[in-house]
Amino acid sequence: MLEFSFSQQELDAYWEDGYLIRQSVFSKDEVETLVTAAEQAENHALALSKLGKTYILDGKRFVDSGHVTIQYEADSDKIKVIEPVHGLNPVLADLVKDSRIVHPMACILKTKNIALWTDKLNLKGPNGSGFGWHQDSPYWIHDSNHVDLLPNVLVTFDKANIENGCLRVIKGSHNKGCLPGKEDGTQLAGFYTNENCFSESNSVNMLAPAGSLIFFNPHAIHGSLPNHSKADRRAMVITYQPGGFPSLKSKEIYPVSYF
């Protein structure tokens, strides 16, 4: 068994609920290092934006620079999401290969040969916007033939609570597979899950201290509320896949581990 593998109880809970939280996996010092890395990556992305291609979807500004996409808060110069982000900072690149993350992913994927699918840095500052209910699989189904095998892990760089807009997951929703999107006429409607397909009463708040890991299924319906606190709520979401397949944006194979 790998050092940081899921126990059978943890693995059973992940498959039953569609998510699992391991709290306080990273130390306070490690979290501080991750926060500094996030700040450096944000500054790097701001510089890239000046040379990138800008476009607007549903009133939201996006910038593509190479294979990196930078999304801004509406009517703001504040970055909301950077994807992928590991190439912008070596600490974040190391995080993608951290055994405390990769070993549990090996349990989920049932293979020791793992590759990166994508990763993104979520920068939800004070008054930062939330994200509507959605699954990840509809985003990826046109780029991957194995969307069932794209598990996520969210690494909390700050504590996650209701006030600052923590991740929320619809418990058990992963069992429904890839669901239809909304039909409200907006450009991104198809990427948000049709509200007739689930009940928000089944939502669970992913409350966790900084340095925690929240694993969740690619079919799990999830979202978040705005940040109503005065502090940042930063997190990195990393998505893995079986080895040998190219990553989402660069189209290059990014091996993570060969045990």
Beta strands, then each sheet from edge to edge (+ up, - down):
strand 1: 19-22
strand 2: 53-57
strand 3: 60-65
strand 4: 68-72
strand 5: 79-83
strand 6: 113-124
strand 7: 131-134
strand 8: 152-156
strand 9: 167-170
strand 10: 203-205
strand 11: 213-216
strand 12: 222-224
strand 13: 233-242
strand 14: 255-258
sheet 1: 1+ 11- 8+ 13- 6+ 5- 4+ 3- 2+
sheet 2: 1+ 11- 8+ 13- 6+ 14-
sheet 3: 7+ 12- 9+ 10-
end
